[in-house]
Amino acid sequence: MRHYLVGVLLSLLVSAACAQPQSQSQWVRQIPISGLPEAAMASFDSYGPVVYFNPVVMQQLTPGVRRFFFLHETAHHMLGHVQARQMMGDPWNRRWLHPNLERAADCYAAQRLSPQERNAVAQTFARWQGDGPAWLRPVPYARASLIGTLNGC
């Protein structure tokens, strides 16, 4: 029995060592929250990093714009902007946000989009300028330009 257990353990270790590494972003869970006042937001729950998203809002967006939002929020986790200790007791805490962190997350996301997707996101953000959805305001034209051109990334 002991040899059997050692063999099983070794085969699991070898399998794990030979497996293709997964990107960290695959460990960030996506959880729909109806009524979320934003399209999406990075947070933590008791199981680890999570991106909460509003499914009603996301259904209204093109696939490229949805992809941008998920990449942007995942970036906050990947770049270390949001930490579990910041969310203790308040998973909706936004006090950690800063314009420089938003710019870094925008760059992370935009760099992973096709040129067509970046253009669609930039056009969508520019169209929302001023009278866009409440959950997105304000959206400076500079943000749309950064996403569309990657200038400043």
Secondary structure, DSSP 8 states (H G I E B T S, - for coil): -HHHHHHHHHHHHHHHHHS----GGGGSEEEE-TT-SSSEEEEEETTEEEEEE-HHHHHTS-HHHHHHHHHHHHHHHHTT-S-HHHHTT-TT--TT--HHHHHHHHHHHHTTS-HHHHHHHHHHHHHTTTTS-TTT----HHHHHHHHH-TT-
